C-alpha cells in the first residue's frame, strides 16, 4: 500500500514485484484511493455545496461482476431508512469496478467497508471524509450500514 497523501510520488511502493495473489489487491487499493480522493475533491460534491452524507453502494454489473458507486445525499436523517436515495450529487466518475475475485455483493461490501474504514482512520483522507456528517455503505437496494457519523454537539 502506498498511503493516502501522494500516491504518484510513491512510485509503486508496496506493490509486490513478483506476480502473486496480493498484486491485484494492492493495485485495487491504490485505484480505490485515487478514485475516492478524486471524488471527494470535486467542488460540486462538497459539504459546502449541500451534500450532507456520502454513501458507497455496491451493486452487480453485467457478467456477474460488481462495482461500487459513490453518491452524495442532502438528507441524512437516521430515522429514514432510505435517506441515501435522495441523491443530489454523483462524482464525475461515480463508480469503479471491484476486482474480479469478488464473488458476490456481500464480498464487495466487506471489501469496500475495509477500504473506507482505512480511509476514515487516515489523517489525510479521514479529515476530508469527516467533513460530511454521515458516511454509509450498503447494497444498492439493501439496508445501509453507517460507518461514521458526526456526534451532535
C-alpha positions in Angstrom: 0.0 0.0 0.0 1.2 3.4 -0.9 -0.8 5.5 1.6 -3.3 8.3 1.0 -1.4 11.6 0.7 0.6 11.3 -2.5 0.2 8.1 -4.5 2.1 9.2 -7.6 5.2 10.1 -5.6 5.3 6.6 -4.1 6.4 5.1 -7.4 4.7 1.8 -6.8 5.8 1.4 -3.2 4.0 -1.5 -1.5 3.2 -3.3 -4.8 4.8 -6.8 -4.9 7.4 -7.2 -7.6 6.5 -10.8 -8.4 3.0 -11.6 -9.6 1.0 -13.2 -6.9 -2.5 -13.0 -5.4 -1.6 -9.9 -3.4 -0.7 -7.9 -6.6 -4.3 -7.4 -7.7 -5.3 -6.4 -4.2 -2.6 -3.8 -4.0 -3.5 -2.4 -7.4 -7.2 -2.2 -6.5 -6.4 -0.5 -3.1 -4.4 2.2 -4.9 -7.1 2.6 -7.6 -9.8 2.9 -4.9 -7.7 5.6 -3.1 -7.2 7.6 -6.3 -10.9 7.3 -7.1 -12.1 8.3 -3.6 -9.7 11.2 -3.2 -10.6 12.5 -6.7 -14.4 12.2 -6.0 -14.4 13.9 -2.6 -12.1 16.6 -4.1 -14.8 17.7 -6.6 -16.4 21.0 -5.6 -19.9 20.0 -6.7 -19.9 17.2 -4.1 -18.5 19.4 -1.3 -20.2 19.6 2.0 -20.1 23.3 1.2 -22.4 22.6 -1.8 -25.0 21.0 0.4 -24.0 17.3 0.4 -24.6 16.1 3.9 -23.9 12.4 3.6 -21.9 10.1 1.4 -23.0 6.6 0.6 -21.0 3.8 -1.0 -23.4 1.5 -2.9 -22.2 -2.0 -4.0 -24.1 -3.3 -7.0 -23.9 -6.0 -9.6 -22.9 -5.2 -13.2 -23.2 -7.2 -16.3 -21.4 -10.6 -16.5 -21.8 -11.2 -12.7 -19.2 -8.7 -11.6 -19.7 -5.9 -9.1 -18.9 -2.3 -8.7 -19.1 0.4 -6.0 -20.8 3.7 -6.6 -20.4 6.9 -4.5 -23.4 9.2 -4.1 -23.9 12.4 -2.1 -27.2 13.0 -0.3 -28.6 16.2 1.1 -30.6 14.5 3.8 -29.1 12.1 6.4 -31.9 11.5 8.8 -31.2 8.3 10.7 -34.9 7.7 11.2 -35.4 7.5 7.4 -34.2 4.1 6.2 -33.9 5.4 2.6 -32.1 8.7 3.3 -29.4 7.8 0.8 -31.9 7.6 -2.0 -32.2 11.3 -2.0 -29.1 11.7 -4.1 -28.1 15.2 -5.1 -24.6 14.5 -6.4 -22.6 11.9 -8.2 -18.8 12.4 -8.8 -17.7 12.7 -12.4 -16.5 9.1 -12.1 -19.3 7.8 -10.0 -18.3 4.1 -9.9 -15.4 1.7 -10.2 -15.4 -2.0 -10.8 -14.5 -4.2 -8.0 -11.8 -6.9 -8.5 -12.9 -10.0 -10.5 -12.4 -12.2 -7.5 -15.3 -10.5 -5.6 -17.8 -13.4 -5.7 -20.9 -11.5 -4.7 -22.3 -8.2 -3.3 -21.7 -9.3 0.3 -18.0 -9.8 -0.5 -18.0 -6.4 -2.2 -19.5 -4.7 0.8 -16.8 -6.4 3.0 -14.0 -5.2 0.8 -15.3 -1.6 0.5 -16.0 -1.5 4.2 -12.4 -2.3 4.9 -11.1 0.3 2.5 -13.5 3.1 3.7 -12.6 2.4 7.3 -8.9 2.7 6.4 -9.7 6.0 4.7 -11.5 7.2 7.8 -8.6 6.2 10.0 -6.1 8.1 7.8 -5.3 11.6 8.8 -5.4 13.0 5.2 -8.4 11.1 3.7 -10.2 10.9 7.1 -10.2 14.7 7.6 -11.8 15.1 4.1 -14.4 12.4 4.6 -15.3 13.6 8.1 -16.5 16.9 6.7 -19.7 15.1 5.9 -22.0 14.4 8.8 -22.5 10.7 7.8 -20.7 8.0 5.8 -22.7 4.9 4.9 -22.2 1.7 2.9 -24.6 -1.0 1.6 -26.0 -2.9 -1.2 -27.6 -0.6 -3.8 -31.1 -2.0 -2.9 -30.5 -3.1 0.7 -30.0 -1.7 4.2 -27.3 0.8 4.9 -24.5 0.4 7.5 -23.4 3.8 8.9 -19.6 3.6 9.1 -19.1 7.0 10.6 -21.3 9.9 11.8 -20.5 13.1 13.5 -21.6 13.3 17.1 -24.1 16.1 17.6 -22.8 18.9 19.7 
